[in-house]
Amino acid sequence: MYIAIYLCALLCIVVIVICVYHATNARRNAHPNRLLKATKRFDALFEKCVASNDCHLPSRIVRSLRRTINLEAFSQACKKLNPDECRRILLDNQQSIVDLQLRERSTIVHAYFAYLLRDLAPFNGDEGAYGDLMLRFLDDDSVYARENALRAIYSFGDARLVESALTSLSNRGISHNQKLVSDGLLTFGGDEALLIELLMSHYDELLECYKNSLIDYLNHKGIDTYDERLIKDAKSGEASLDTECAIIRKINKVPSERNLAFVEDVVERYQDGDDWEPVAVAVAGLRHYAKNAKVKELLKDKVTSRNWYIRKNAAASLASIGLTRKDIDEIDAKDDRFAMDAIRYEQRRVSYA
């Protein structure tokens, strides 16, 4: 009797598992088919719009964009158009689409719409109501909606819109991942000189993450117009350690007497303290001063630091500059086995590179 009940229960479980498996597969297979059908409908509609020179979409079509599958189909159909046709579709229907998105409460729809919008058409500063919509999305609790909205804003190529986005987030105390902001700024396709001028005019107002991203952006672009301002900020004692390290990396990239004096000042200010990061960053950049004997002596001193990161970076810079037999004997004479191990390791690394 018990065996029969056990077998019946086991059979029921097997049947349920099989049914769930087939139902899941059916749903997975249904999405591509539904997406294909929806995309074909948008293809046909856009073809009609372009042929009739009237790109205004029926209200029922706009309402359908509340569903992510229709948003995806809309995006795929738009990408098949040339940039001018795509831009016209978006701009002629911008108010109705924006109104729909403002009424929509789903953060998933907001994030997905912003994600799709950034790839659809280069507005070149003519994004209209979409710019204000993306600024509204920055209030969203979802980091995905915020990141996708920022990415869309960068893609619009409007320097003043980027300025509004980063200053607004800073004024409201909303931070964002520094690496994401740095990478996003590098995708900006508009007037870079205007963008930098606008953001630097708000330098003191920006939150640390946006300030550091701006410094990284200047570093990547090789722009030294604002170096004096950055050095002043680093020396003020008011900048955070992360900001000061970002400034040191920026200043250290281009060797000069002024920049070397700044780096030496950093090493002197922090050498006896517990904050080792600025010194570690400073000595890492001294590899650019290959012909400066004073720099080599400073590095030979720091290679015996009690801090592992400072010692490692000093050894890497020395290996990059090049060490004579006399230099190695001087370091060896300090009877610091860890310093010599770091030197040998970095020399091998350089020789294998």
C-alpha positions as CSV (number, residue, x, y, z in Angstrom):
1,M,0.0,0.0,0.0
2,Y,2.7,2.4,1.0
3,I,4.8,1.5,-2.1
4,A,1.8,2.3,-4.3
5,I,1.3,5.7,-2.6
6,Y,5.0,6.5,-3.0
7,L,5.0,5.5,-6.7
8,C,1.9,7.7,-7.3
9,A,3.5,10.7,-5.6
10,L,6.7,10.2,-7.6
11,L,4.8,10.0,-10.8
12,C,3.0,13.2,-10.0
13,I,6.3,15.0,-9.3
14,V,7.7,13.8,-12.7
15,V,4.5,15.0,-14.5
16,I,4.7,18.4,-12.8
17,V,8.4,18.8,-13.7
18,I,7.8,17.8,-17.3
19,C,4.9,20.3,-17.6
20,V,6.9,23.1,-16.0
21,Y,9.8,22.4,-18.4
22,H,7.6,22.5,-21.5
23,A,5.8,25.7,-20.2
24,T,9.1,27.4,-19.7
25,N,10.4,26.4,-23.1
26,A,7.1,27.6,-24.7
27,R,7.5,31.1,-23.0
28,R,11.2,31.3,-24.1
29,N,10.3,30.4,-27.7
30,A,7.3,32.7,-27.7
31,H,9.4,35.9,-27.0
32,P,11.5,35.8,-30.3
33,N,8.4,35.1,-32.3
34,R,6.4,37.9,-30.7
35,L,9.3,40.3,-31.1
36,L,9.7,39.4,-34.8
37,K,6.0,40.0,-35.4
38,A,6.1,43.3,-33.5
39,T,9.2,44.5,-35.4
40,K,7.6,43.7,-38.7
41,R,4.6,45.8,-37.8
42,F,6.8,48.7,-36.9
43,D,8.8,48.2,-40.1
44,A,5.6,48.4,-42.2
45,L,4.4,51.4,-40.2
46,F,7.7,53.3,-40.6
47,E,7.8,52.6,-44.3
48,K,4.4,54.1,-44.7
49,C,5.4,57.1,-42.6
50,V,8.5,57.8,-44.7
51,A,6.6,57.3,-48.0
52,S,3.8,59.7,-46.9
53,N,6.2,62.2,-45.4
54,D,4.1,62.1,-42.2
55,C,6.0,60.6,-39.3
56,H,3.4,61.1,-36.6
57,L,2.4,57.8,-35.0
58,P,-1.2,56.8,-34.0
59,S,-1.9,57.2,-30.3
60,R,-2.5,53.5,-29.9
61,I,1.0,52.7,-31.3
62,V,2.6,55.2,-28.8
63,R,0.6,53.6,-26.0
64,S,1.9,50.2,-26.9
65,L,5.4,51.4,-26.0
66,R,4.6,50.9,-22.3
67,R,5.5,47.2,-22.9
68,T,9.2,46.4,-23.1
69,I,8.7,44.0,-26.1
70,N,7.2,46.8,-28.1
71,L,10.0,49.2,-27.1
72,E,12.5,46.6,-28.3
73,A,10.6,46.2,-31.6
74,F,10.4,50.0,-32.0
75,S,14.1,50.3,-31.5
76,Q,15.0,47.5,-33.9
77,A,12.7,49.0,-36.6
78,C,14.3,52.5,-36.0
79,K,17.8,51.2,-36.4
80,K,16.9,50.0,-40.0
81,L,16.1,53.6,-41.0
82,N,18.8,56.1,-42.0
83,P,19.8,58.5,-39.2
84,D,17.7,61.4,-40.6
85,E,14.6,59.3,-40.8
86,C,15.1,57.8,-37.4
87,R,15.6,61.3,-35.9
88,R,12.4,62.5,-37.5
89,I,10.4,59.6,-36.1
90,L,11.7,60.4,-32.6
91,L,11.3,64.1,-32.8
92,D,7.9,64.2,-34.5
93,N,6.5,62.0,-31.7
94,Q,8.6,63.2,-28.8
95,Q,5.9,64.9,-26.8
96,S,3.5,61.9,-26.9
97,I,6.3,59.5,-26.1
98,V,7.6,61.7,-23.3
99,D,4.1,62.1,-21.8
100,L,3.7,58.3,-21.9
101,Q,7.1,57.8,-20.1
102,L,6.2,60.4,-17.5
103,R,2.9,58.6,-16.7
104,E,4.7,55.2,-16.6
105,R,5.8,54.3,-13.0
106,S,7.9,51.2,-13.9
107,T,11.6,51.8,-13.3
108,I,12.2,48.9,-15.7
109,V,10.5,50.6,-18.5
110,H,12.3,53.9,-17.7
111,A,15.7,52.1,-17.7
112,Y,14.9,50.2,-20.9
113,F,13.7,53.3,-22.7
114,A,16.8,55.3,-21.8
115,Y,19.0,52.3,-22.8
116,L,17.3,52.2,-26.2
117,L,17.2,55.9,-26.8
118,R,21.0,56.4,-26.4
119,D,21.6,54.2,-29.5
120,L,18.8,55.3,-31.8
121,A,19.9,58.6,-33.3
122,P,22.5,61.3,-32.7
123,F,20.5,64.4,-31.9
124,N,23.6,66.7,-31.9
125,G,22.1,69.1,-29.3
126,D,18.6,68.9,-30.8
127,E,17.1,66.3,-28.4
128,G,14.2,68.6,-27.3
129,A,11.9,67.1,-24.6
130,Y,14.0,63.9,-24.5
131,G,16.7,65.8,-22.6
132,D,14.3,67.0,-19.9
133,L,12.9,63.4,-19.7
134,M,16.4,62.0,-19.1
135,L,17.0,64.6,-16.4
136,R,13.8,63.4,-14.7
137,F,15.0,59.8,-14.9
138,L,18.0,60.8,-12.8
139,D,15.6,61.1,-9.8
140,D,14.8,57.4,-10.2
141,D,15.8,55.1,-7.3
142,S,17.1,52.5,-9.8
143,V,20.8,52.8,-10.5
144,Y,20.1,51.2,-13.9
145,A,17.6,53.9,-14.9
146,R,20.1,56.6,-13.7
147,E,23.1,55.1,-15.5
148,N,21.1,54.6,-18.8
149,A,19.7,58.1,-18.5
150,L,23.3,59.5,-18.2
151,R,24.4,57.4,-21.1
152,A,21.6,58.8,-23.2
153,I,22.5,62.3,-22.1
154,Y,26.1,61.8,-23.2
155,S,25.0,60.4,-26.5
156,F,22.9,63.5,-27.3
157,G,26.1,65.6,-27.7
158,D,24.7,68.5,-25.7
159,A,27.3,69.9,-23.4
160,R,24.8,72.0,-21.4
161,L,22.6,69.0,-20.8
162,V,25.6,67.1,-19.4
163,E,26.4,70.1,-17.2
164,S,22.8,70.2,-15.9
165,A,22.8,66.4,-15.2
166,L,26.1,66.3,-13.1
167,T,25.4,69.6,-11.3
168,S,21.8,68.5,-10.5
169,L,23.0,65.2,-9.1
170,S,25.7,66.9,-7.1
171,N,23.3,69.6,-5.7
172,R,20.9,66.8,-4.5
173,G,23.7,64.7,-3.0
174,I,23.2,61.8,-5.4
175,S,26.5,60.0,-6.1
176,H,27.2,57.6,-8.9
177,N,30.0,55.1,-9.7
178,Q,33.1,57.1,-10.6
179,K,34.3,54.6,-13.3
180,L,30.9,54.7,-15.0
181,V,30.8,58.5,-15.1
182,S,34.4,58.6,-16.4
183,D,33.6,56.0,-19.1
184,G,30.4,57.8,-20.0
185,L,32.1,61.2,-20.4
186,L,34.5,59.6,-22.9
187,T,31.5,58.7,-25.1
188,F,30.4,62.3,-25.4
189,G,30.3,63.3,-29.0
190,G,29.6,67.0,-28.8
191,D,31.8,70.1,-28.2
192,E,34.4,68.7,-25.8
193,A,36.0,72.2,-25.2
194,L,32.6,73.6,-24.2
195,L,31.8,70.6,-22.0
196,I,35.1,70.9,-20.1
197,E,34.7,74.7,-19.7
198,L,31.1,74.3,-18.3
199,L,32.0,71.4,-15.9
200,M,35.2,73.2,-14.6
201,S,33.1,76.3,-13.9
202,H,31.2,74.1,-11.4
203,Y,34.3,72.3,-10.2
204,D,33.9,73.3,-6.5
205,E,30.2,72.4,-6.5
206,L,30.6,68.8,-7.9
207,L,30.4,65.8,-5.6
208,E,33.7,63.9,-5.2
209,C,32.7,61.1,-7.7
210,Y,31.9,63.6,-10.5
211,K,34.9,65.8,-9.7
212,N,37.3,62.8,-9.9
213,S,35.6,61.7,-13.1
214,L,36.2,65.1,-14.6
215,I,39.9,65.0,-13.6
216,D,40.2,61.5,-15.2
217,Y,38.5,62.9,-18.3
218,L,41.0,65.8,-18.5
219,N,43.8,63.2,-17.9
220,H,42.6,61.0,-20.7
221,K,42.2,63.8,-23.2
222,G,45.6,65.3,-22.3
223,I,44.2,68.7,-21.5
224,D,46.5,70.8,-19.2
225,T,44.7,74.1,-19.3
226,Y,43.4,73.7,-15.8
227,D,46.4,72.1,-14.1
228,E,47.2,75.2,-12.0
229,R,43.7,75.1,-10.6
230,L,44.0,71.4,-9.8
231,I,47.4,71.8,-8.1
232,K,45.9,74.6,-6.0
233,D,43.1,72.3,-5.0
234,A,45.4,69.5,-4.1
235,K,47.6,71.8,-1.9
236,S,44.6,73.4,-0.2
237,G,44.2,70.5,2.2
238,E,40.4,70.5,1.5
239,A,40.5,67.9,-1.3
240,S,39.8,64.3,-0.4
241,L,42.5,61.7,-0.7
242,D,40.8,60.2,-3.8
243,T,40.6,63.6,-5.4
244,E,44.2,64.4,-4.6
245,C,45.4,61.1,-6.0
246,A,43.4,61.7,-9.2
247,I,45.1,65.1,-9.5
248,I,48.6,63.6,-8.9
249,R,48.0,61.1,-11.7
250,K,46.9,63.9,-13.9
251,I,49.8,66.2,-13.1
252,N,52.4,63.4,-13.1
253,K,51.6,62.4,-16.7
254,V,53.5,65.3,-18.3
255,P,57.0,65.9,-16.9
256,S,57.9,69.5,-16.2
257,E,59.7,71.5,-13.4
258,R,56.4,72.8,-12.1
259,N,54.8,69.4,-12.0
260,L,57.9,67.8,-10.4
261,A,57.9,70.4,-7.7
262,F,54.3,69.6,-7.0
263,V,55.0,65.8,-6.8
264,E,58.0,66.4,-4.5
265,D,55.7,68.5,-2.3
266,V,53.2,65.6,-2.1
267,V,55.9,63.2,-1.0
268,E,57.2,65.6,1.6
269,R,53.8,66.3,3.0
270,Y,52.7,62.7,3.4
271,Q,56.0,60.8,4.0
272,D,55.6,60.7,7.8
273,G,51.9,60.2,7.9
274,D,49.5,57.2,7.8
275,D,48.0,58.2,4.4
276,W,50.3,56.4,2.0
277,E,48.1,56.6,-1.2
278,P,49.3,60.0,-2.4
279,V,53.0,59.0,-2.1
280,A,52.4,55.6,-3.8
281,V,50.6,57.4,-6.7
282,A,53.3,60.1,-6.8
283,V,56.3,57.7,-7.1
284,A,54.5,55.6,-9.7
285,G,54.4,58.6,-12.1
286,L,58.1,59.5,-11.6
287,R,59.1,57.0,-14.3
288,H,58.5,59.9,-16.7
289,Y,61.6,61.7,-15.3
290,A,64.2,59.2,-16.7
291,K,67.0,61.7,-17.0
292,N,66.6,63.5,-13.7
293,A,69.2,62.4,-11.1
294,K,67.2,64.0,-8.3
295,V,64.2,61.9,-9.1
296,K,66.3,58.7,-9.1
297,E,67.6,59.5,-5.6
298,L,64.1,60.1,-4.3
299,L,63.0,56.8,-5.7
300,K,66.0,55.0,-4.2
301,D,64.9,56.4,-0.9
302,K,61.3,55.4,-1.3
303,V,62.1,51.8,-2.4
304,T,62.9,51.1,1.2
305,S,59.6,52.5,2.5
306,R,57.8,50.5,5.2
307,N,54.7,50.7,3.0
308,W,54.5,47.9,0.5
309,Y,52.7,49.9,-2.2
310,I,55.1,52.8,-2.0
311,R,58.1,50.4,-2.2
312,K,56.5,48.4,-5.1
313,N,55.7,51.6,-7.2
314,A,59.2,53.1,-6.5
315,A,60.8,49.9,-7.6
316,A,58.7,49.8,-10.8
317,S,59.7,53.4,-11.6
318,L,63.3,52.7,-11.0
319,A,63.2,49.6,-13.2
320,S,61.5,51.7,-16.0
321,I,64.1,54.4,-15.7
322,G,67.0,52.0,-15.5
323,L,69.5,51.2,-12.7
324,T,73.3,51.1,-12.9
325,R,75.4,48.6,-10.9
326,K,76.2,51.5,-8.6
327,D,72.5,52.2,-7.9
328,I,71.8,48.6,-7.1
329,D,74.9,48.4,-4.7
330,E,73.6,51.6,-2.9
331,I,70.2,50.0,-2.4
332,D,71.7,46.7,-1.4
333,A,73.9,48.5,1.2
334,K,70.8,49.6,3.1
335,D,70.4,45.9,4.0
336,D,66.7,45.9,3.1
337,R,65.9,42.5,1.6
338,F,62.3,43.5,0.7
339,A,63.6,46.5,-1.3
340,M,66.0,44.3,-3.3
341,D,63.3,41.7,-3.9
342,A,61.1,44.4,-5.3
343,I,63.9,45.7,-7.5
344,R,64.7,42.3,-8.9
345,Y,61.0,41.5,-9.5
346,E,60.4,44.7,-11.4
347,Q,63.6,44.4,-13.4
348,R,62.5,40.9,-14.6
349,R,59.0,42.2,-15.4
350,V,60.5,45.0,-17.5
351,S,62.9,42.6,-19.3
352,Y,60.0,40.3,-20.2
353,A,57.7,43.0,-21.4
